[in-house]
Amino acid sequence: MRSAAFLALCSATVSYAIPTIKAVGGKFFTSEGDQFFIKGVAYQLTENDPLVDTEQCTRDASLMKKLGANTIRVYHVDANADHSGCMSAFSDAGIYTMIDMDTFDTYILPDTPSWNQTQFDKYSEVMDAFHSYDNLLGLFVGNEIIAINNQSLAAPFIKSSCRDLKAYRDSKGYRNIPIGYSATDIAELRPWLQDYLTCGGNASENVDFYGLNSYQWCDPTDYQTSGYANLQVQAKDFPVPIFFSETGCNKPGPRLFDDQDSIFGPEMVNDWSGAIIYEWIEEANEYGLISYGPKADPTATGDNVVGGFTRAGEPTPVSPDFDNLSKHWATLTPTGVKQSDYDTASISTRACPTSTASGWLVDGNVRLPTLGETLTGSYSSMPSATATDPSPSPSETKNSVSGSKEVAGMGAGLVSVMMVFAFWL
C-alpha cells in the first residue's frame, strides 16, 4: 500500500509540470515571463463534472493539442471528486483550465442577488480542490449573471464575491490564481459593467480578468461590420486581461473563424488576450467542434447518451469547423511582450460609471455588500435621481446568439436560470 507521503510526492510532481499563469496589468504572463494568449474551447460534456474521467480527458486532450488549443473552460465541477488524472492529462498536452466556481444552486441570481456564507463556502471548495494544479489558469465567480439591462444592481454582488474569494486565496497562501467574471455581450451594459468591475482603485475588490461571451462575428463578415472594431475601442488599454470567454457564431454557417485573425492580429492583439470557442462537443445547438458518434434519437437512453447525442468515446472532428479553426490557430502565434519589458503604466484606470437611463443602475463607486447581505434585505445601491428603472429589454449585439453553456447549451437561459436545476438540453 502506497504511503500518504509517496502519493503527495507524486501529486506534487504532476502539479508542477507546466508554467503557471498570472495576471499583470492588462495581460497574462507565464511564470517564465512570456505573455500568454488563450486559444481555448468550452468543455462540458454533460451537466456533470467532465474532469473526473481520465481516459476521456486523455482522448480529448490529444485531439485538442492537434487543434492548437491551450485552454479549456469548464462550467461545473464537483469539488469533492478526484481531478488529478484529468488535470495531468491536460497538463501533459500543454492545456490550461479555467473553471467556474458556482454550482447549480449557488448562482448569484440576477433579480434577487445575494452573496452569503453558503455560496462562499461552495466557491472556496472549488478553489481548494484545484489551487495546487499549475495548469489552473483562472477561476470565474460567475457567468452571465446580468443578462438583461435592468439587472445591473447585481454587479456589486459580483464584485463582493471576487473580493472575498481573493481574500480567501491570499489567506490560504495559494498562488495568485486569477479570479474574474464572464459577461453577456449586451450593448446597454457595455462598457459600464467591464469598467465597474475594474474601477475604484482597490485591486483587492476588482476582478483579475474580464471575459466577454460575444457572438457578434458571424461569418462571412469582417472586423468593421461585425462590431469587433467597437469592442476594441472599449477594450483599449484595459486594466486587466480581457478576452472572449465564449465566441463562435454558427449562423449562417459554416464557421470560418476569420475572427481569430483579428483577435490575434494587429487590430486587437495588443489589448485582447485570446478567445475560447464554444464548444467542444456537438449538441443540438450545432456548435460542436467534435462528436463522439452519430446522432441518436432524442428519446434514446443509455450509457453516455443525453438528448440524442453521445457524450463520451473517441472524439471525431466536425467538418469543416474543426479544420477551419485549426488552420487559423496554426498561423496565429503572437509573442506579445516579455513581462520584464511590460510597463503597467500604459493601462488605463477606469472611472466607476454613474447610473444611466438606458439601464446601468449602479451609481458610482458604491459600498459593496458584506457577506450575508441581499439586495432585497439590508443592502441598498440606489441609482441616481435622474435614472429610471427600465423594463427588461435584452439587447445583445445584432449578430449575437442566445448561446452560452449556461444559456442555450445547458439550460433555458439565465433569465430562467433555475430551470437548469431540472434538466440538461
Secondary structure, DSSP 8 states (H G I E B T S, - for coil): ---HHHHHHHHHHHHTSS--EEEETTEEEETTS-EE-EEEEE--SSSS-STT-HHHHHHHHHHHHHHT--EEEES---TTS--HHHHHHHHHTT-EEEEE---TTT---SSS-B--HHHHHHHHHHHHHHTT-TTEEEEEEEESS--STT-GGGHHHHHHHHHHHHHHHHHTT-----EEEEEE-BGGGTTHHHHHTT-SS-TTTS-SEEEEE-----SS--HHHHTHHHHHHHHTT-SS-EEEEEE---SSS----THHHHHSSTTTTTTEEEEEES-SB--TT---SEESSS---TT--STTEETTEE-SSS-EE-TTHHHHHHHHHHH-------GGG--GGGS---------TTS----SS-----TT-BTTTT------TT---------B-TT--S-STTTTTTSS-GGGGGGGGT---
